[in-house]
Amino acid sequence: MTQYCPPAGAVRYLHVDADLIVIDKPAELLSVPGRGPAKADCALSRVAADHADALTVHRLDMSTSGLLLFARSKPVQRNLSTQFERGEVAKAYVADVWGTPDPAGGLIDLPLSHDWPNRPRQKVNHETGKPSRTEYATMRLHSRGARLRLTPLTGRTHQLRLHLAAIGHPILGDDIYAHAEALAAAPRLHLHATTLRLRHPATGQAVEFEAPCPF
């Protein structure tokens, strides 16, 4: 098993107010603590060191970088969690993938389920999988394939990573779903949560946060 080696450095805060906190999480940092003291260092623990009232609302995969949101009270946590559960939070990601998708944009609609014998892998499962949908659009081409803008319409574990691998275009640097060439093509997972749009829990007004892609 690979040893957990979280990156050093201060938390990059993008927004802090009385109700919520938004950070730009670096790749290879857990969103919440893992099992055992060796995996206690995470985005939540680092934010809580500065803001003791920080509460988890959602998560990003350890290897995914980008926007991560925290609540500052239980009522706000419930409000934001409900927005996520109802699909009211608009999320967008940037990913570099192997090969060039054809068509250049569209909808990936493949049901997903846990692959229990091969955890933490997920799998496409047309019999008992949960509905899972991802919109994609090609932003530009590069030497290994294409840069895509991804909009998940559902929120399954590893959804973006598995959906792209399933259509033959794994994300570069993906150590779970990419083939050897795509894995070796990038020093990290080239997946970044770049945009979050939601209703502010205090005002009800739409707010949008952005984190520039670091790769």
N, C-alpha and C positions, 0 to 999 in steps of 0.2 A: 504494500500500500504506500502511495506517495505521501511523504511527510508534508504537513501543513506549514507553509512558510508565508504568512501574510506580509504584504508590502509595508514598509515603514512610511512615516510621513503624517502630517497633520490632516485632519478632516477638511475636505473642501466643501464649505457651506455655500450653497447657492441662494438660499432663502431661509430666514428665521423670523417668525412672528410669534404672537402669544398663543397661537393654536397649532401651528405645524412647522416642521423643519424639512428642508430638502437638501440633500447632499449629492455630490458626484462620487459614487462609490468606485474605487479602483478595482481592476481585475485582480482575482485571486484573494480577495478578502470576503469572508463569509458575511452574509447579511445579519444572521443571528448566531448565537453560540452553537457549536457542534457538541458532540459527546466528549466529555472529559476535559480536564484543565488545559490540555494542549490546544484545544480549539475554542478557548474562551474569548480570545481576541477576535472581534468582529465589528461590523459597522455600528450595531446597536451599542456595544460596550464603549466604543470610542465616542459616539455622540453623547451617551449618558454621562461620560466623564465631564462633559461641558454643560449638559442640560439633563439634570437628574430625572426630569419628568418625561423623557422621551419614551414613546411606546411604538412597537412595531405595527405597521399597517399592511405591508406587502413585502415580498422578497425578490431578489435577483439571484440567479445562479452565482456561485462563487467566482466562476471564470468570466462572468459578464460584468462589464463596467456600466456606469451611467446613473441615471436618476433614481434615487431611493428616498421615499417619503416616510416621515415619522409624525405621529400625533403627540400632543402635549397634555392630553387629558383623556379619560375614559370616554366621555361623550363624543369628543372629536374622533377618537379611534373608531367608535361605533359608526359615526357618520361616514367617515372615509372608507371603512371596510364595506359598508353597505353600497357605496358608490362603485367600488371595485366589483362586488358580487353581482350587481345589477348591470354591469357592463357600461356604466356611465362615465368611466374614466377613459379618455382617449390616450393610447400609448403608441409611440412609434420608436422603431429601432433602426440602426444602420448595421449592415452585415456585408462582409466580403465573402463571396462564395466561389467555389471551384466551377469553372465552366460558365457558359452563357445561357441563361434560361430562354426557352422558346415556347410560348410567347414571352415577350419582355416584361409583361405584367399580368397579374391575374389573381385567382383565388385558389389556395390549396385547402381542400376539404377532405381531411382524412381523420377518422376516429382513432384516438390513442388510449392506451392502457399501460399499466405497469408491466414490466417484463421481470416478474419476481425472481426467477432463477438467475437473472443477470443484473441485479440491482447495482447501480441506480438507473440502469437503462430503462427507457420506455419503448413501446413498440406500436406499430400500426395494427389495429385490431378491428376488423370489420364486423365481428360478431358481438363483442361485449365492450368495445372501446367507447369512450365518451366523445360526443361531437366536438370537433376541434377545427377551427378555421383560421387561416392566415392570409391576408392580402399582401402581395408583394409588387414592387415596381422597380425596374432597373433605373439607377441613377447615372451610372457610367460604366464603361468597360475598363478592365486593367489586364495586366499580363497573365494573370492566372484565371481570370473569369470576369466577374461583374460585382459591382457594389449595388446593393439593394436597399430600398427603404421598406421596412416590414411593419405591418399593422396587425397585431393579433386581435382577433375578434372574440376569442375565448382565451382562457388563461391556464392551460394545462402545463404540467411539469415538462420541461425540455421541449415545449411545443415548437418553437421556431427552429431549434437545432434539428429535431427529428423530421419535421415537415420538409425542410430543405434537403436533408440527406435522402429522404424518401423519393424526391423527384429528381435525384441524381446530381444535386448541387450542394454538397455539404459546406458548412461554414469553415473557412480556413482556420487552422489551429484547434479544431474541435477534437479533443482527446477521447471522446466517447463515440461519436457517430461518423467522423471523417475517415476516409481511407488514408493510406500512408502518405501519398503525395500531398493531399490537401492538409493533412496534419502538419507536415513538414514545411508547408508554404508560409506559415506565420509563427512568430514566437509566442503568441497568445491567442486565445479565442477572439476572432474578429467579430464580436457582437457587442453593441453599445446601445443602451437605452437613452435615446436622445431627446424625447419629448414626452411630457405628461400634461394633460389638460383635464381639469376637474372643477367642481364647484367648491368655492372656499366655504368651509363649514360654518364660519361666523357670519358671512355676508350673503352667501348663496350666489355670489357673482362668479362667472367663469374666470379661472386663472390658468396660465400656461407657463410651464418651466421648460428650459432647454439646457442641454449639456453638450457642447461641441464634441464631435467624434475625435478620439485621441490617436487614431491610427489611419 
